[in-house]
């Protein structure tokens, strides 16, 4: 059972890293930052 958990943890870690690299490749970082800026400006009351 412990070996399965270890394998599953490594698989999920590698999968997560793969999705992050794919997001960077697609240019999603700019989109996320733009949405974060808009939300912050709305909370302050500027936007």
JODA-V773529 format. One record per backbone hydrogen bond with DSSP energy under -0.5 kcal/mol. CO is the residue of the C=O (numbers start at 1). NH is the residue of the N-H. Records with the same first field share a line. If there is no record, write none. Layout:
BEGIN
CO=NH, NH
END
This chain:
BEGIN
1=5
2=6
3=7
4=8
5=9
6=10
7=11
8=12
9=13
10=14
11=15
12=16
13=17
14=18
15=19
16=20
17=21
18=22
19=23
20=24
21=25
22=26
23=27, 28
24=27
27=31
28=32
29=33
30=34
31=35
32=36
33=37
34=38
35=39
36=40
37=41
38=42
39=43
40=44
41=45, 46, 47
END
